């Protein structure tokens, strides 16, 4: 992941704002995802309220470890394999990126800057590329997820 210290600081500051209402943040994310990719709704069997909290907890874990790529890597690889088992397809990673950025813009509102969008996008792209390489090892090279 190619994040600067400024990127990490921006991500952490914006996550702190999200954390004031993690339930709403997670709910807004899934509303955006199901609007972008309605077929993904079938991937979720659990109560969406608890799923939203799981998502935000996982994002919080990742945000807390952005400077420790060695500690973060096994977590990301495990996530990739679990998501593959849930039926997540490679195309979903781009849709999740779009939903994440939409959620950030809605929840952060006026605090959502171009710098925040860029930092979160870089972080997501780096993590998603690792997840795609782990989940789909037959692919050679870098994933083509980046839709800046």
DSSP file (Angstrom, degrees, kcal/mol; ACC not computed):
  #  RESIDUE AA STRUCTURE BP1 BP2  ACC     N-H-->O    O-->H-N    N-H-->O    O-->H-N    TCO  KAPPA ALPHA  PHI   PSI    X-CA   Y-CA   Z-CA
    1    1 A X              0   0    0      0, 0.0     2,-0.8     0, 0.0   122,-0.1   0.000 360.0 360.0 360.0 133.5    0.0    0.0    0.0
    2    2 A X        +     0   0    0    120,-0.2     2,-0.4     2,-0.0   121,-0.1  -0.517 360.0 148.0-105.3  64.6    1.4    3.3   -1.1
    3    3 A X        -     0   0    0     -2,-0.8     2,-0.1    63,-0.1   116,-0.0  -0.806  36.1-144.1-103.0 138.8    0.1    5.6    1.7
    4    4 A X     >  -     0   0    0     -2,-0.4     4,-2.2     1,-0.1     5,-0.2  -0.451  33.0-105.9 -85.7 168.7    1.9    8.7    3.0
    5    5 A X  H  > S+     0   0    0      1,-0.2     4,-2.6     2,-0.2     5,-0.2   0.877 124.3  55.4 -62.9 -35.5    1.7    9.7    6.6
    6    6 A X  H  > S+     0   0    0      2,-0.2     4,-2.5     1,-0.2    -1,-0.2   0.919 106.1  50.9 -61.5 -43.0   -0.7   12.5    5.5
    7    7 A X  H  > S+     0   0    0      1,-0.2     4,-2.7     2,-0.2    -2,-0.2   0.939 111.5  47.6 -58.2 -47.2   -3.0    9.9    3.9
    8    8 A X  H  X S+     0   0    0     -4,-2.2     4,-2.7     1,-0.2     5,-0.2   0.910 111.7  49.9 -62.0 -43.4   -3.0    7.8    7.1
    9    9 A X  H  X S+     0   0    0     -4,-2.6     4,-2.5     2,-0.2    -1,-0.2   0.903 111.6  48.7 -62.5 -41.4   -3.7   10.9    9.2
   10   10 A X  H  X S+     0   0    0     -4,-2.5     4,-2.4     2,-0.2     5,-0.2   0.923 112.6  47.9 -64.2 -45.2   -6.6   11.9    6.9
   11   11 A X  H  X S+     0   0    0     -4,-2.7     4,-2.6     1,-0.2    -2,-0.2   0.932 113.4  47.5 -62.1 -46.2   -8.1    8.4    7.0
   12   12 A X  H  X S+     0   0    0     -4,-2.7     4,-2.1     2,-0.2    -2,-0.2   0.910 111.9  49.6 -63.7 -42.1   -7.8    8.2   10.8
   13   13 A X  H  X S+     0   0    0     -4,-2.5     4,-1.4     1,-0.2    -1,-0.2   0.915 113.7  45.6 -64.1 -42.1   -9.4   11.6   11.3
   14   14 A X  H  X S+     0   0    0     -4,-2.4     4,-2.2     1,-0.2    -1,-0.2   0.868 110.0  54.2 -71.7 -34.0  -12.3   10.8    9.0
   15   15 A X  H  X S+     0   0    0     -4,-2.6     4,-2.5     1,-0.2    -1,-0.2   0.890 103.7  56.8 -64.7 -35.9  -12.8    7.4   10.6
   16   16 A X  H  < S+     0   0    0     -4,-2.1     4,-0.4     1,-0.2    -1,-0.2   0.894 107.2  48.6 -60.3 -38.4  -13.0    9.1   14.0
   17   17 A X  H >< S+     0   0    0     -4,-1.4     3,-1.2     1,-0.2     4,-0.3   0.913 111.3  49.4 -66.3 -42.0  -15.9   11.2   12.5
   18   18 A X  H >< S+     0   0    0     -4,-2.2     3,-2.0     1,-0.2     7,-0.3   0.870 100.9  65.9 -62.0 -35.6  -17.5    8.0   11.2
   19   19 A X  G >< S+     0   0    0     -4,-2.5     3,-0.6     1,-0.3    -1,-0.2   0.616  80.2  77.7 -68.6 -11.1  -17.1    6.4   14.6
   20   20 A X  G <  S+     0   0    0     -3,-1.2    -1,-0.3    -4,-0.4    -2,-0.2   0.757 118.5  12.0 -68.1 -21.1  -19.5    8.9   16.2
   21   21 A X  G <> S+     0   0    0     -3,-2.0     4,-2.2    -4,-0.3    -1,-0.3  -0.476  71.6 167.2-153.0  76.3  -22.3    6.8   14.6
   22   22 A X  H <> S+     0   0    0     -3,-0.6     4,-2.7     1,-0.2     5,-0.2   0.851  77.9  57.6 -61.3 -36.5  -20.9    3.5   13.3
   23   23 A X  H  > S+     0   0    0      1,-0.2     4,-2.7     2,-0.2    -1,-0.2   0.948 108.8  44.8 -61.0 -48.3  -24.4    2.0   12.8
   24   24 A X  H  > S+     0   0    0      2,-0.2     4,-2.9     1,-0.2     5,-0.2   0.923 112.4  52.6 -61.6 -43.6  -25.4    4.8   10.5
   25   25 A X  H  X S+     0   0    0     -4,-2.2     4,-2.1    -7,-0.3    -2,-0.2   0.934 112.4  44.4 -58.6 -47.3  -22.1    4.7    8.6
   26   26 A X  H  X S+     0   0    0     -4,-2.7     4,-2.3     2,-0.2    -1,-0.2   0.899 113.2  51.0 -64.0 -41.1  -22.5    0.9    8.0
   27   27 A X  H  X S+     0   0    0     -4,-2.7     4,-2.4    -5,-0.2    -2,-0.2   0.914 110.0  49.3 -62.7 -43.1  -26.1    1.3    7.0
   28   28 A X  H  X S+     0   0    0     -4,-2.9     4,-2.3     2,-0.2    -1,-0.2   0.896 109.2  54.0 -64.0 -39.8  -25.3    4.0    4.5
   29   29 A X  H  X S+     0   0    0     -4,-2.1     4,-2.8    -5,-0.2    -2,-0.2   0.957 111.3  43.6 -57.9 -51.6  -22.6    1.9    3.0
   30   30 A X  H  X S+     0   0    0     -4,-2.3     4,-2.6     1,-0.2     5,-0.2   0.853 110.9  54.6 -68.7 -33.2  -24.9   -1.1    2.5
   31   31 A X  H  X S+     0   0    0     -4,-2.4     4,-1.5    -5,-0.2    -1,-0.2   0.935 112.3  45.2 -60.0 -44.4  -27.6    1.2    1.1
   32   32 A X  H  X S+     0   0    0     -4,-2.3     4,-2.5     2,-0.2    -2,-0.2   0.920 112.9  50.2 -64.9 -44.3  -25.1    2.5   -1.4
   33   33 A X  H  X S+     0   0    0     -4,-2.8     4,-3.4     1,-0.2     7,-0.2   0.929 111.6  46.8 -61.4 -45.5  -23.8   -1.0   -2.3
   34   34 A X  H  < S+     0   0    0     -4,-2.6    -1,-0.2     1,-0.2    -2,-0.2   0.770 112.5  51.1 -71.4 -24.1  -27.3   -2.4   -2.9
   35   35 A X  H  < S+     0   0    0     -4,-1.5     3,-0.4    -5,-0.2    -1,-0.2   0.903 116.9  39.7 -73.0 -43.1  -28.1    0.6   -5.0
   36   36 A X  H  < S+     0   0    0     -4,-2.5     2,-0.3     1,-0.2    -2,-0.2   0.901 137.4  14.2 -71.0 -43.4  -24.9    0.2   -7.1
   37   37 A X    ><  +     0   0    0     -4,-3.4     3,-2.3    -5,-0.2     4,-0.3  -0.678  65.4 179.2-138.3  78.4  -25.1   -3.6   -7.3
   38   38 A X  G >  S+     0   0    0     -3,-0.4     3,-1.6     1,-0.3     4,-0.3   0.787  78.7  67.6 -55.0 -29.9  -28.5   -5.0   -6.2
   39   39 A X  G >  S+     0   0    0      1,-0.3     3,-0.9     2,-0.2    -1,-0.3   0.718  85.9  70.0 -65.1 -19.3  -27.4   -8.5   -6.8
   40   40 A X  G X  S+     0   0    0     -3,-2.3     3,-1.9     1,-0.2     4,-0.3   0.710  78.4  78.6 -71.9 -17.7  -24.9   -8.3   -3.9
   41   41 A X  G X  S+     0   0    0     -3,-1.6     3,-1.6    -4,-0.3    -1,-0.2   0.856  85.1  62.1 -57.2 -34.2  -27.9   -8.3   -1.5
   42   42 A X  G <  S+     0   0    0     -3,-0.9    -1,-0.3    -4,-0.3    -2,-0.2   0.634  90.4  68.5 -68.4 -13.5  -28.1  -12.1   -1.9
   43   43 A X  G <  S+     0   0    0     -3,-1.9     2,-0.6    -4,-0.2    -1,-0.3   0.614  88.8  75.6 -78.4 -11.4  -24.6  -12.5   -0.5
   44   44 A X    <   +     0   0    0     -3,-1.6    -1,-0.1    -4,-0.3     4,-0.1  -0.888  42.7 161.4-112.2 112.8  -25.8  -11.4    2.9
   45   45 A X        +     0   0    0     -2,-0.6    -1,-0.2     2,-0.1     3,-0.1   0.696  55.6  85.6 -94.9 -24.7  -27.8  -13.9    5.0
   46   46 A X  S    S-     0   0    0      1,-0.2     2,-0.2     2,-0.1    -2,-0.0  -0.220  98.3 -77.7 -77.1 165.3  -27.2  -12.1    8.3
   47   47 A X     >  -     0   0    0      1,-0.2     4,-2.1     4,-0.0     3,-0.3  -0.454  41.2-137.7 -57.1 126.7  -29.2   -9.3    9.9
   48   48 A X  H  > S+     0   0    0      1,-0.2     4,-2.4     2,-0.2     5,-0.2   0.771  99.3  61.8 -68.2 -25.1  -27.9   -6.2    8.0
   49   49 A X  H  > S+     0   0    0      2,-0.2     4,-1.5     1,-0.2    -1,-0.2   0.942 110.2  39.2 -64.7 -46.0  -27.8   -4.2   11.2
   50   50 A X  H  > S+     0   0    0     -3,-0.3     4,-2.2     2,-0.2    -2,-0.2   0.853 113.7  56.1 -71.8 -33.0  -25.2   -6.5   12.7
   51   51 A X  H  X S+     0   0    0     -4,-2.1     4,-2.6     2,-0.2    -2,-0.2   0.901 104.6  53.3 -63.0 -40.3  -23.5   -6.8    9.3
   52   52 A X  H  X S+     0   0    0     -4,-2.4     4,-2.2     1,-0.2    -1,-0.2   0.901 109.8  47.6 -61.5 -41.1  -23.1   -3.0    9.2
   53   53 A X  H  X S+     0   0    0     -4,-1.5     4,-2.2     2,-0.2    -1,-0.2   0.876 110.1  52.3 -69.3 -36.7  -21.4   -3.1   12.6
   54   54 A X  H  X S+     0   0    0     -4,-2.2     4,-2.4     2,-0.2    -2,-0.2   0.929 109.7  50.2 -62.1 -44.4  -19.1   -5.9   11.6
   55   55 A X  H  X S+     0   0    0     -4,-2.6     4,-2.7     1,-0.2    -2,-0.2   0.949 112.1  45.6 -57.8 -50.8  -18.1   -3.9    8.5
   56   56 A X  H  X S+     0   0    0     -4,-2.2     4,-2.2     1,-0.2    -1,-0.2   0.842 111.5  52.9 -66.9 -32.4  -17.3   -0.8   10.5
   57   57 A X  H  X S+     0   0    0     -4,-2.2     4,-2.2     2,-0.2    -1,-0.2   0.909 110.5  47.7 -65.6 -42.1  -15.4   -2.8   13.1
   58   58 A X  H  X S+     0   0    0     -4,-2.4     4,-2.5     2,-0.2    -2,-0.2   0.913 110.9  50.6 -65.6 -42.7  -13.3   -4.3   10.4
   59   59 A X  H  X S+     0   0    0     -4,-2.7     4,-2.9     1,-0.2    -1,-0.2   0.918 109.5  52.2 -60.5 -41.7  -12.7   -0.9    8.8
   60   60 A X  H  X S+     0   0    0     -4,-2.2     4,-2.2     2,-0.2    -2,-0.2   0.903 108.7  49.9 -60.4 -42.5  -11.7    0.3   12.2
   61   61 A X  H  X S+     0   0    0     -4,-2.2     4,-0.9     2,-0.2    -2,-0.2   0.937 112.7  46.7 -60.6 -47.2   -9.2   -2.5   12.6
   62   62 A X  H >< S+     0   0    0     -4,-2.5     3,-1.1     1,-0.2     4,-0.3   0.935 111.5  51.1 -62.1 -46.4   -7.7   -1.9    9.2
   63   63 A X  H >< S+     0   0    0     -4,-2.9     3,-1.1     1,-0.3    -1,-0.2   0.890 107.4  53.8 -58.7 -39.9   -7.5    1.9    9.9
   64   64 A X  H 3< S+     0   0    0     -4,-2.2    -1,-0.3     1,-0.2    -2,-0.2   0.712 114.2  42.1 -68.8 -18.5   -5.7    1.2   13.2
   65   65 A X  T X< S+     0   0    0     -3,-1.1     3,-1.9    -4,-0.9     7,-0.3   0.239  74.4 114.7-112.0  12.7   -3.1   -0.9   11.4
   66   66 A X  T <  S+     0   0    0     -3,-1.1     3,-0.2    -4,-0.3   -63,-0.1   0.801  81.6  48.2 -56.8 -30.0   -2.4    1.2    8.3
   67   67 A X  T 3  S+     0   0    0     -4,-0.2     2,-0.6     1,-0.2    -1,-0.3   0.587 104.3  64.4 -85.1  -9.7    1.2    1.8    9.4
   68   68 A X    X>  +     0   0    0     -3,-1.9     4,-2.2     1,-0.2     3,-0.7  -0.614  56.5 165.0-114.2  70.6    1.8   -1.8   10.2
   69   69 A X  H 3> S+     0   0    0     -2,-0.6     4,-2.2     1,-0.3    -1,-0.2   0.814  74.9  58.2 -60.3 -30.4    1.6   -3.5    6.9
   70   70 A X  H 3> S+     0   0    0      1,-0.2     4,-0.6     2,-0.2    -1,-0.3   0.884 112.1  40.2 -66.7 -37.0    3.2   -6.7    8.2
   71   71 A X  H <> S+     0   0    0     -3,-0.7     4,-0.6     1,-0.2    -2,-0.2   0.793 116.6  50.8 -79.2 -28.6    0.5   -7.1   10.8
   72   72 A X  H  X S+     0   0    0     -4,-2.2     4,-2.4    -7,-0.3     3,-0.3   0.822  94.4  72.7 -77.6 -32.4   -2.3   -6.1    8.5
   73   73 A X  H  X S+     0   0    0     -4,-2.2     4,-2.6     1,-0.2     5,-0.2   0.889  95.8  47.7 -55.5 -48.0   -1.3   -8.5    5.7
   74   74 A X  H  X S+     0   0    0     -4,-0.6     4,-2.2     1,-0.2    -1,-0.2   0.874 112.3  51.6 -63.4 -33.6   -2.5  -11.7    7.4
   75   75 A X  H  X S+     0   0    0     -4,-0.6     4,-2.3    -3,-0.3    -1,-0.2   0.928 112.0  45.9 -64.5 -45.4   -5.8  -10.0    8.3
   76   76 A X  H  X S+     0   0    0     -4,-2.4     4,-2.3     2,-0.2    -2,-0.2   0.894 112.1  50.7 -66.6 -41.0   -6.4   -8.9    4.7
   77   77 A X  H  X S+     0   0    0     -4,-2.6     4,-2.0    -5,-0.2    -1,-0.2   0.909 110.7  49.3 -64.1 -41.1   -5.5  -12.3    3.3
   78   78 A X  H  X S+     0   0    0     -4,-2.2     4,-2.5    -5,-0.2    -2,-0.2   0.912 109.7  51.8 -63.0 -42.8   -7.9  -14.0    5.7
   79   79 A X  H  X S+     0   0    0     -4,-2.3     4,-2.8     1,-0.2     5,-0.2   0.908 107.4  53.8 -58.7 -42.4  -10.6  -11.5    4.7
   80   80 A X  H  X S+     0   0    0     -4,-2.3     4,-2.0     1,-0.2    -1,-0.2   0.925 110.8  44.4 -59.8 -46.0  -10.0  -12.3    1.0
   81   81 A X  H  X S+     0   0    0     -4,-2.0     4,-2.0     2,-0.2    -1,-0.2   0.881 113.8  49.9 -69.9 -37.4  -10.4  -16.0    1.5
   82   82 A X  H  X S+     0   0    0     -4,-2.5     4,-1.5     2,-0.2    -2,-0.2   0.919 111.2  49.1 -65.6 -42.1  -13.5  -15.6    3.7
   83   83 A X  H  X>S+     0   0    0     -4,-2.8     5,-2.5     1,-0.2     4,-0.5   0.874 108.4  53.7 -66.3 -36.0  -15.1  -13.3    1.1
   84   84 A X  H ><5S+     0   0    0     -4,-2.0     3,-1.2    -5,-0.2    -1,-0.2   0.922 108.2  50.3 -61.1 -43.7  -14.3  -15.8   -1.6
   85   85 A X  H 3<5S+     0   0    0     -4,-2.0    -1,-0.2     1,-0.3    -2,-0.2   0.798 105.5  57.3 -64.8 -28.6  -16.1  -18.5    0.4
   86   86 A X  H 3<5S-     0   0    0     -4,-1.5    -1,-0.3    -5,-0.1    -2,-0.2   0.593 125.7-101.2 -77.8  -9.8  -19.1  -16.1    0.8
   87   87 A X  T <<5 +     0   0    0     -3,-1.2    -3,-0.2    -4,-0.5     2,-0.2   0.574  64.6 160.0 101.5  10.5  -19.4  -15.9   -3.0
   88   88 A X      < -     0   0    0     -5,-2.5    -1,-0.3    -6,-0.1     2,-0.3  -0.475  25.2-152.8 -67.7 134.5  -17.7  -12.5   -3.5
   89   89 A X    >>  -     0   0    0     -2,-0.2     3,-1.5     1,-0.1     4,-0.5  -0.704  27.1-107.8-106.5 161.0  -16.6  -12.1   -7.1
   90   90 A X  H >> S+     0   0    0      1,-0.3     3,-1.4    -2,-0.3     4,-0.5   0.863 117.1  60.6 -56.0 -38.7  -13.7  -10.0   -8.4
   91   91 A X  H >> S+     0   0    0      1,-0.3     4,-1.1     2,-0.2     3,-0.5   0.768  92.7  67.9 -62.5 -24.5  -16.1   -7.5   -9.9
   92   92 A X  H <> S+     0   0    0     -3,-1.5     4,-2.7     1,-0.2    -1,-0.3   0.776  85.3  69.6 -67.7 -25.5  -17.6   -6.8   -6.5
   93   93 A X  H <X S+     0   0    0     -3,-1.4     4,-2.0    -4,-0.5    -1,-0.2   0.900 100.1  46.3 -62.5 -40.2  -14.4   -5.1   -5.3
   94   94 A X  H <X S+     0   0    0     -4,-0.5     4,-2.1    -3,-0.5    -1,-0.2   0.872 112.7  51.0 -66.7 -36.9  -14.9   -2.1   -7.6
   95   95 A X  H  X S+     0   0    0     -4,-1.1     4,-2.2     2,-0.2    -2,-0.2   0.882 109.4  49.9 -68.1 -38.8  -18.5   -1.9   -6.5
   96   96 A X  H  X S+     0   0    0     -4,-2.7     4,-2.8     2,-0.2    -2,-0.2   0.886 108.1  54.2 -66.3 -39.0  -17.5   -1.9   -2.9
   97   97 A X  H  X S+     0   0    0     -4,-2.0     4,-2.4    -5,-0.2     5,-0.2   0.944 109.7  47.3 -58.1 -47.9  -15.0    0.8   -3.6
   98   98 A X  H  X S+     0   0    0     -4,-2.1     4,-2.0     1,-0.2    -2,-0.2   0.903 113.1  48.3 -61.3 -42.3  -17.7    3.0   -5.1
   99   99 A X  H  X S+     0   0    0     -4,-2.2     4,-2.8     2,-0.2    -1,-0.2   0.886 110.0  52.7 -66.6 -38.9  -20.1    2.3   -2.1
  100  100 A X  H  X S+     0   0    0     -4,-2.8     4,-2.5     2,-0.2    -2,-0.2   0.943 111.4  45.1 -61.2 -48.6  -17.3    3.1    0.4
  101  101 A X  H  X S+     0   0    0     -4,-2.4     4,-2.0     1,-0.2    -1,-0.2   0.867 113.0  51.4 -66.2 -35.1  -16.6    6.4   -1.2
  102  102 A X  H  X S+     0   0    0     -4,-2.0     4,-2.3    -5,-0.2    -2,-0.2   0.934 109.7  49.7 -64.6 -45.9  -20.3    7.2   -1.5
  103  103 A X  H  X S+     0   0    0     -4,-2.8     4,-3.0     1,-0.2     5,-0.4   0.925 110.2  51.0 -58.4 -45.4  -20.8    6.4    2.2
  104  104 A X  H  X S+     0   0    0     -4,-2.5     4,-2.3     1,-0.2     5,-0.4   0.909 110.2  49.1 -59.7 -42.1  -17.9    8.6    3.2
  105  105 A X  H  X S+     0   0    0     -4,-2.0     4,-0.9     3,-0.2    -1,-0.2   0.887 116.1  43.1 -67.0 -37.0  -19.3   11.5    1.1
  106  106 A X  H  < S+     0   0    0     -4,-2.3    -2,-0.2     2,-0.2    -1,-0.2   0.952 121.1  37.6 -72.4 -49.9  -22.8   11.1    2.7
  107  107 A X  H  < S+     0   0    0     -4,-3.0    -3,-0.2     1,-0.2    -2,-0.2   0.902 122.6  41.1 -73.6 -41.7  -21.7   10.6    6.3
  108  108 A X  H >< S+     0   0    0     -4,-2.3     3,-2.4    -5,-0.4    -1,-0.2   0.752  84.8 171.5 -78.7 -23.0  -18.8   13.0    6.4
  109  109 A X  G >< S+     0   0    0     -4,-0.9     3,-1.9    -5,-0.4    -1,-0.2  -0.262  70.7   7.2  52.7-121.1  -20.8   15.6    4.4
  110  110 A X  G 3  S+     0   0    0      1,-0.3    -1,-0.3    -4,-0.1    -2,-0.1   0.681 127.1  64.1 -68.0 -16.7  -18.8   18.9    4.2
  111  111 A X  G <  S+     0   0    0     -3,-2.4     2,-1.1    -6,-0.1    -1,-0.3   0.516  76.9 101.5 -82.7  -4.3  -15.8   17.3    5.9
  112  112 A X    <   +     0   0    0     -3,-1.9     2,-0.2    -7,-0.2    -1,-0.0  -0.709  57.0 178.7 -84.4 102.1  -15.4   15.0    2.9
  113  113 A X     >  -     0   0    0     -2,-1.1     4,-2.4     1,-0.1     5,-0.2  -0.490  45.5-108.2 -99.4 168.2  -12.6   16.6    1.0
  114  114 A X  H  > S+     0   0    0      1,-0.2     4,-2.5     2,-0.2     5,-0.2   0.855 122.2  56.2 -62.0 -34.7  -10.8   15.6   -2.2
  115  115 A X  H  > S+     0   0    0      2,-0.2     4,-2.6     1,-0.2    -1,-0.2   0.901 107.6  47.3 -64.7 -40.4   -7.8   14.7    0.0
  116  116 A X  H  > S+     0   0    0      2,-0.2     4,-2.8     1,-0.2     5,-0.3   0.924 111.6  50.6 -66.0 -43.6  -10.0   12.3    2.0
  117  117 A X  H  X S+     0   0    0     -4,-2.4     4,-2.3     1,-0.2    -2,-0.2   0.927 113.6  45.4 -58.9 -45.4  -11.4   10.8   -1.2
  118  118 A X  H  X S+     0   0    0     -4,-2.5     4,-2.6     2,-0.2    -2,-0.2   0.925 114.1  47.9 -65.6 -45.4   -7.9   10.2   -2.6
  119  119 A X  H  X S+     0   0    0     -4,-2.6     4,-2.5     2,-0.2    -2,-0.2   0.943 114.8  44.6 -63.1 -48.7   -6.5    8.8    0.7
  120  120 A X  H  X S+     0   0    0     -4,-2.8     4,-3.0     1,-0.2     5,-0.2   0.897 113.3  52.3 -63.3 -39.6   -9.4    6.4    1.2
  121  121 A X  H  X S+     0   0    0     -4,-2.3     4,-2.8    -5,-0.3    -2,-0.2   0.922 110.1  47.5 -61.6 -44.6   -9.3    5.4   -2.5
  122  122 A X  H  X S+     0   0    0     -4,-2.6     4,-2.3     2,-0.2  -120,-0.2   0.923 113.8  47.6 -62.3 -44.5   -5.5    4.6   -2.3
  123  123 A X  H  X S+     0   0    0     -4,-2.5     4,-2.3     2,-0.2     5,-0.2   0.943 114.3  46.1 -63.1 -47.2   -6.0    2.6    0.9
  124  124 A X  H  X S+     0   0    0     -4,-3.0     4,-3.4     1,-0.2     5,-0.3   0.936 112.0  51.0 -62.0 -45.7   -8.9    0.6   -0.5
  125  125 A X  H  X S+     0   0    0     -4,-2.8     4,-2.3    -5,-0.2    -1,-0.2   0.906 110.6  49.2 -59.9 -41.9   -7.1    0.0   -3.8
  126  126 A X  H  X S+     0   0    0     -4,-2.3     4,-1.5    -5,-0.2    -1,-0.2   0.930 116.3  41.5 -63.1 -45.3   -4.0   -1.3   -2.0
  127  127 A X  H  X S+     0   0    0     -4,-2.3     4,-2.4     2,-0.2    -2,-0.2   0.917 115.2  50.2 -68.4 -43.8   -6.0   -3.6    0.2
  128  128 A X  H  X S+     0   0    0     -4,-3.4     4,-2.7    -5,-0.2     5,-0.2   0.876 106.9  54.9 -65.1 -37.2   -8.4   -4.8   -2.5
  129  129 A X  H  X S+     0   0    0     -4,-2.3     4,-2.1    -5,-0.3    -1,-0.2   0.905 109.6  47.2 -63.1 -39.8   -5.5   -5.6   -4.8
  130  130 A X  H  X S+     0   0    0     -4,-1.5     4,-2.2     2,-0.2    -2,-0.2   0.935 112.3  50.3 -63.8 -45.3   -4.0   -7.8   -2.2
  131  131 A X  H  X S+     0   0    0     -4,-2.4     4,-2.9     1,-0.2     5,-0.2   0.898 110.7  48.6 -61.6 -41.3   -7.3   -9.5   -1.6
  132  132 A X  H  X S+     0   0    0     -4,-2.7     4,-2.6     2,-0.2    -1,-0.2   0.910 110.1  51.3 -66.8 -41.6   -7.9  -10.1   -5.3
  133  133 A X  H  < S+     0   0    0     -4,-2.1    -1,-0.2    -5,-0.2    -2,-0.2   0.880 115.4  42.9 -62.9 -36.5   -4.4  -11.6   -5.7
  134  134 A X  H >< S+     0   0    0     -4,-2.2     3,-0.6     1,-0.2    -2,-0.2   0.921 118.9  42.4 -73.9 -44.7   -5.0  -14.0   -2.7
  135  135 A X  H 3< S+     0   0    0     -4,-2.9     2,-0.3     1,-0.3    -2,-0.2   0.812 126.9  31.4 -73.5 -30.3   -8.6  -14.9   -3.8
  136  136 A X  T ><  +     0   0    0     -4,-2.6     3,-2.1    -5,-0.2    -1,-0.3  -0.582  66.6 164.7-128.6  68.8   -7.8  -15.3   -7.5
  137  137 A X  T <   +     0   0    0     -3,-0.6    -1,-0.1     1,-0.3    -2,-0.1   0.681  68.6  73.6 -64.6 -16.1   -4.2  -16.5   -7.6
  138  138 A X  T 3  S+     0   0    0     -3,-0.1     2,-0.3     2,-0.1    -1,-0.3   0.718  78.5  92.4 -70.1 -18.4   -4.6  -17.6  -11.2
  139  139 A X  S <  S-     0   0    0     -3,-2.1     2,-0.4    -7,-0.2     4,-0.1  -0.577  73.0-142.0 -74.7 135.8   -4.5  -13.9  -12.2
  140  140 A X        -     0   0    0     -2,-0.3    -2,-0.1     2,-0.1     2,-0.0  -0.817  57.1  -5.2 -99.4 138.6   -1.1  -12.6  -13.1
  141  141 A X  S    S-     0   0    0     -2,-0.4     2,-0.1    -8,-0.0    -2,-0.0  -0.263 105.6 -16.8  82.7-167.5    0.0   -9.1  -12.1
  142  142 A X        -     0   0    0      1,-0.1    -2,-0.1    -2,-0.0   -12,-0.0  -0.430  69.9-107.5 -78.4 146.5   -1.9   -6.3  -10.4
  143  143 A X        -     0   0    0     -2,-0.1     3,-0.3     1,-0.1    -1,-0.1  -0.309  17.9-132.4 -67.1 155.8   -5.6   -6.2  -10.3
  144  144 A X        +     0   0    0      1,-0.2    -1,-0.1   -15,-0.0    -2,-0.0  -0.217  69.7 117.7-102.9  41.9   -7.5   -3.7  -12.4
  145  145 A X        +     0   0    0    -20,-0.1    -1,-0.2     2,-0.0     2,-0.2   0.765  36.8 109.9 -79.4 -26.3   -9.7   -2.5   -9.6
  146  146 A X        +     0   0    0     -3,-0.3   -52,-0.1     1,-0.1   -24,-0.0  -0.310  31.0 164.3 -64.2 119.4   -8.5    1.1   -9.6
  147  147 A X              0   0    0     -2,-0.2    -1,-0.1     1,-0.1    -2,-0.0  -0.324 360.0 360.0-125.9  50.6  -11.3    3.4  -10.9
  148  148 A X              0   0    0    -27,-0.0    -1,-0.1   -30,-0.0    -2,-0.1   0.540 360.0 360.0 -51.0 360.0  -10.0    6.8   -9.7
